[in-house]
Each structure stands twice: as structure tokens, then as C-alpha cells.
Amino acid sequence: MAKKLDTTYKSARFGNCTYALILDKRHPKKDKNTFPVAMRYTIDRKSWYNFVAGEFTEEDFAKVCNLSAKAVRSELYEKKLEFDAIFEAQVELIERLGNSLTHDKIKAAITGVDTSKEASFFSVWQDRINFFRTNNNGEQYTTAESYECAMKSFQKILWDSNYRL
């Protein structure tokens, strides 16, 4: 009998949320034998997936999962370190959000777009962009493009650095 391959790298629980770095086998890539790597957040038996680190075959992902911490010469060791860094960043994010976690809170923290009725910094910015695009049949469309470029630049700076709002 063939050995079942690992599809979960690490998992943890904080409050009512269980989260894991996984190989998402629900979305196989066409004409390839690869699957995307995602963080899965489960609250009250409902899951949300956020794709984070490229694509892997089941075999390669299982090799990374089972790689020893002492296997520094392995070609997959860099991926293991990358997965560790991604997972640790998610642990910090979840702990910073507090005990009363919801999928909306997690999505807002990760994507910067708030799906709840409360306004966030990025949701207000996005509302202004949408307003400029649609106001007077798109008369201020170029203003909207400028706002969007500024928002993307700000997000890039924010997510590439350790700055916190």
C-alpha cells in the first residue's frame, strides 16, 4: 500500500481559530501536477484559504514537510525556511488580532480590505477610488488611477516592512 503524502506543513490553534499552512488540493493546475500552497483559517467549521507561496507537487511538498532541521544541504531547505517564516508571520498576525477572531477580521488584516460594515483605512481609500471611477461617467478616472497607484505603493511598503498601523 502506498504511503499517504503530507499535505499539511504546520498547524496551530488560537482562540476559536485553527490555522495551517497546507497544499490546497482543491485547485489542481491545468496540464500540471501541481497545487497551490495556502494558509487555511478555520472558525466554527468554516474555512477560508489565502494562497501564499507558489505551487508544488504532492511529492515535493511532502519532502519539504518531512525535511529535517539539520538538512541544510538539501535543495528544498530554502523552501522550508520560507514556509517557517510565513507560518511565524501568521502566528504573530493571529495573536495580534486577539481572541474574538472572525473570518472578516482575518481577511481585513491580510488583504487590507474590510468586508464588514466598519470602515478601515483601506476600505475608505478603495471607496474613494470607486467614487472617482464612476462619478460623472468616469470624468475623474485618471484621479482614481493615481489614488490606486498610491494605495498599491503604500500597501507594498506596509507589507514588505515591519511597519504596523
C-alpha positions as MATLAB code, in Angstrom:
seq = 'MAKKLDTTYKSARFGNCTYALILDKRHPKKDKNTFPVAMRYTIDRKSWYNFVAGEFTEEDFAKVCNLSAKAVRSELYEKKLEFDAIFEAQVELIERLGNSLTHDKIKAAITGVDTSKEASFFSVWQDRINFFRTNNNGEQYTTAESYECAMKSFQKILWDSNYRL';
ca = [
       0.000    0.000    0.000;
       1.322    3.445   -0.938;
       2.232    5.819    1.846;
      -0.067    8.843    2.178;
       1.813   12.066    1.460;
       1.752   15.007    3.869;
      -0.325   17.974    2.723;
      -0.116   20.000    5.955;
       3.156   21.712    6.816;
       2.250   23.144   10.231;
      -0.951   23.886   12.100;
      -1.865   25.753   15.266;
      -4.841   26.989   17.235;
      -5.520   30.358   18.827;
      -8.856   31.048   20.484;
     -11.595   29.782   18.192;
      -9.375   29.725   15.073;
      -7.367   26.795   13.751;
      -4.907   27.730   11.030;
      -2.492   25.705    8.932;
      -0.042   26.024    6.050;
      -1.266   23.448    3.532;
      -1.085   22.184   -0.020;
      -4.535   23.082   -1.394;
      -5.518   20.023   -3.397;
      -8.922   21.508   -4.222;
      -7.380   23.568   -7.052;
      -5.085   21.470   -9.265;
      -3.354   23.422  -12.028;
      -4.368   22.530  -15.560;
      -1.854   20.434  -17.510;
       0.398   20.305  -14.426;
       0.604   18.055  -11.441;
       0.951   20.995   -9.021;
      -1.203   22.554   -6.341;
      -1.058   25.993   -4.680;
       0.281   26.448   -1.140;
      -2.204   28.249    1.117;
      -2.928   29.265    4.685;
      -6.238   27.767    5.845;
      -8.148   29.529    8.625;
     -10.996   27.535   10.185;
     -13.525   29.105   12.539;
     -16.745   27.304   13.517;
     -16.102   24.611   10.893;
     -15.944   27.198    8.085;
     -12.645   27.606    6.279;
     -11.056   30.469    4.353;
      -7.957   29.960    2.205;
      -5.266   32.530    1.418;
      -2.713   31.500   -1.230;
       0.806   32.328   -0.059;
       3.779   30.507   -1.566;
       3.605   29.261   -5.146;
       2.851   25.756   -6.371;
       4.210   22.309   -5.549;
       3.649   18.714   -6.496;
       2.407   16.483   -3.692;
       5.745   14.700   -3.579;
       7.838   17.892   -3.308;
       5.549   19.370   -0.651;
       5.754   16.142    1.373;
       9.561   16.270    1.104;
       9.583   19.825    2.494;
       7.213   18.781    5.307;
       9.411   15.858    6.311;
      12.739   17.669    5.889;
      14.939   17.573    8.973;
      16.092   20.844   10.532;
      19.661   19.606   10.034;
      19.258   19.027    6.272;
      20.821   22.353    5.302;
      22.351   20.919    2.124;
      19.007   19.875    0.688;
      17.754   21.825   -2.320;
      14.372   22.194   -0.568;
      15.833   23.632    2.657;
      15.288   27.231    1.454;
      11.586   26.443    0.924;
      11.380   25.008    4.436;
      12.835   28.253    5.832;
      10.383   30.264    3.714;
       7.434   28.183    4.976;
       8.642   28.650    8.569;
       8.816   32.425    8.069;
       5.331   32.550    6.522;
       3.860   30.469    9.315;
       5.524   32.511   12.067;
       4.232   35.737   10.476;
       0.719   34.261   10.520;
       1.094   33.245   14.174;
       2.049   36.841   15.052;
      -0.857   38.222   12.997;
      -3.447   35.938   14.618;
      -2.169   36.652   18.128;
      -2.180   40.399   17.447;
      -5.844   40.228   16.337;
      -6.901   38.838   19.728;
      -9.212   36.097   20.956;
     -12.517   37.031   19.297;
     -11.473   36.123   15.765;
     -13.746   36.134   12.733;
     -13.016   35.456    9.084;
     -13.783   39.129    8.360;
     -11.137   40.285   10.850;
      -8.547   37.931    9.391;
      -9.362   38.910    5.788;
      -9.178   42.611    6.664;
      -5.799   42.166    8.358;
      -4.314   40.147    5.495;
      -5.780   41.823    2.406;
      -6.331   45.309    3.790;
      -9.930   45.256    2.547;
     -12.581   45.217    5.233;
     -15.624   43.083    4.403;
     -17.602   44.145    7.457;
     -19.656   47.320    7.809;
     -16.933   49.024    9.866;
     -14.642   51.281    7.865;
     -10.941   50.511    7.668;
      -8.204   52.723    6.305;
      -8.003   50.775    3.043;
     -11.762   50.418    2.615;
     -12.181   54.203    2.772;
      -9.378   54.619    0.245;
     -10.973   51.991   -2.036;
     -14.371   53.708   -1.739;
     -12.819   56.988   -2.924;
     -11.222   55.198   -5.888;
     -14.568   53.650   -6.851;
     -16.281   57.017   -6.462;
     -13.795   58.745   -8.795;
     -14.125   55.973  -11.379;
     -17.911   56.125  -11.515;
     -18.634   59.793  -10.762;
     -19.927   61.791  -13.792;
     -19.495   58.849  -16.185;
     -15.837   58.373  -15.259;
     -14.841   62.014  -15.630;
     -12.293   61.621  -12.807;
     -10.991   58.225  -13.930;
      -7.366   59.390  -14.050;
      -7.653   60.669  -10.486;
      -8.855   57.207   -9.483;
      -5.839   55.647  -11.197;
      -3.491   57.955   -9.281;
      -5.186   57.068   -5.990;
      -4.954   53.368   -6.831;
      -1.218   53.593   -7.617;
      -0.640   55.426   -4.346;
      -2.608   52.809   -2.416;
      -0.657   49.944   -4.030;
       2.639   51.663   -3.237;
       1.570   52.174    0.357;
       0.494   48.530    0.658;
       3.806   47.375   -0.798;
       5.736   49.441    1.736;
       3.482   48.290    4.551;
       3.642   44.566    3.760;
       7.333   44.478    2.809;
       8.381   46.128    6.071;
       7.709   45.581    9.727;
       5.624   48.744    9.997;
       2.342   48.379   11.848;
      -0.609   50.744   11.826;
];
